[in-house]
């Protein structure tokens, strides 16, 4: 099948009629019908049965549909790629992915500062998990990724920004003094996803401390852990920015010994950072310094 024939087939399958398919494709109904007829002739079997003035997909058409869907997903990926390449060439656009904890605190301030200084630049921000950010950078779908933890991969450049402390949050704190991992009640502990770099760090620290924790609740984001603590579901260890900006939390407690997770920026290794990316990194470091200074008080 030729691409135009696939487009007509896909439009009929998704809209349910030849007339609406022609409207979607901005062609006349006779023209769409002609393309469909040629497609069926080239395939050697019918794609639709004409019953009562309607087009009903045949068994063969339904078998083909998942493969056609995959083609259009690839075409959509190609369009995003060409858009990204065009905007990158013009130097007036940047797409950024960040983990949820940073998307609820640090990154919006960075974006606001950059936008105020450069109002003509198009900024696209996505809140994603770290593995999704890595995948989209390698697929040319993001320019920068702002994450916690180690996501070193072939094909990526990792720019270190700062170490962010990990803090205990507990709706029923025993004291305000720094808390050791051994003092945390394992029955009340809310853990992060085992794929989270912060959780991997905590797992190693707990193993070294001889602490056995098997959380009955695990969540994918620090924000969700913080909200559960706020609701009285238990205690958790989250990054300091989540503890600082999540509303309604009890005062966080430091850990003894202290633990921290690195904040890093990911980009493709085969491209030099654009001037926009370099400016974003400057604002990011400055805003993170402000937050770390607040925590030190």
Secondary structure, DSSP 8 states (H G I E B T S, - for coil): --HHHHHHHHHHHHHSSHHHHHHHHTS-HHHHHHHHHHHHHHHTS-SEEEETTEEEE-HHHHHHHHHHHHHHHHHHHHHHHHHHHHHHHHT-EEEEEE-HHHHTTHHHHHHHHHHHH-TTSEEEEEE--HHHHHHHHHTTS-SEEEEES----TTEEEEEEEEEEEEEEETT-S-SS-B-GGGS-TTTEEEE-TTSHHHHHHHHHHHHTT-----SEEES-HHHHHHHHHTTS-EEEEEHHHHHHSTT----B-BSS--EEEEEEEEETTS---HHHHHHHHHHHHHHHHHHHHHH-
